[in-house]
C-alpha cells in the first residue's frame, strides 16, 4: 500500500463530506429555477450556479476514486457496456463547447460511471486547454479517439498538472486496465475488454 495512504483517505473523506453542502447548493438552485416570475438574467445566473455545482460534484466523485486508487482501496463495480453508448452519455455531461460522437462501439468492461466521468473530463479539458470550440470523439471498438485537442496533450496526460479532471481520468482509466496516449492531434483512450479488466482493483 502506498506510504501516503493516510492522506489519500483524508482526501476521500473530504470528497464525501463536501458532497452534502454541494448538493444543497445544487438543489436550491433548481428550486429557484421553478419560482415565477424571474427575469431572463436571473434565470441565466441560476443555471450557471446549477451547472457549476454539478461540475464540482463530478470532480469530487472523480477525486474520491483517485484517492481510493492511490490508497489501494479501489474495487471498481465492473459492468459490460457498449463503448459508443458510453461516449454518447459522457458527451452529455460536458458543459463547455461542443462534443460530437461518431463511429462503431463494442463491449468494454468498466466502472461505468467512472469511465463516463473520465471521458467527459477528457473532452472538457481538451475544450478548455486546447483552444478548440468543438471536440470529436471517434469510437472504434474499444478505442475512443478525441480529435482536435490542439495544444492540450500534456495537460490531458497529466504531465502538466493544470486540470484535475483529466489527471484523475487518466489514473482511473489505467487502474481499470486501459490506457491513455496522445497521437498527433488526438487523445487515444483504450478501454479494457472483459479479459483486461479482470486485473483491476487493489
Residue, then its C-alpha position, 0 to 999 in steps of 0.5 A: x500500500x502506498x506510504x501516503x495512504x493516510x492522506x489519500x483517505x483524508x482526501x476521500x473523506x473530504x470528497x464525501x463530506x463536501x458532497x452534502x453542502x454541494x448538493x444543497x447548493x445544487x438543489x436550491x438552485x433548481x428550486x429557484x429555477x421553478x419560482x415565477x416570475x424571474x427575469x431572463x438574467x436571473x434565470x441565466x445566473x441560476x443555471x450557471x450556479x446549477x451547472x457549476x455545482x454539478x461540475x464540482x460534484x463530478x470532480x469530487x466523485x472523480x477525486x474520491x476514486x483517485x484517492x481510493x486508487x492511490x490508497x489501494x482501496x479501489x474495487x471498481x463495480x465492473x459492468x459490460x457496456x457498449x463503448x459508443x453508448x458510453x461516449x454518447x452519455x459522457x458527451x452529455x455531461x460536458x458543459x463547455x463547447x461542443x462534443x460530437x460522437x461518431x463511429x462503431x462501439x463494442x463491449x468494454x468492461x468498466x466502472x461505468x460511471x467512472x469511465x463516463x466521468x473520465x471521458x467527459x473530463x477528457x473532452x472538457x479539458x481538451x475544450x478548455x486547454x486546447x483552444x478548440x470550440x468543438x471536440x470529436x470523439x471517434x469510437x472504434x471498438x474499444x478505442x475512443x479517439x478525441x480529435x482536435x485537442x490542439x495544444x492540450x496533450x500534456x495537460x490531458x496526460x497529466x504531465x502538466x498538472x493544470x486540470x484535475x479532471x483529466x489527471x484523475x481520468x487518466x489514473x482511473x482509466x489505467x487502474x481499470x486496465x486501459x490506457x491513455x496516449x496522445x497521437x498527433x492531434x488526438x487523445x487515444x483512450x483504450x478501454x479494457x475488454x472483459x479479459x483486461x479488466x479482470x486485473x483491476x482493483x487493489 
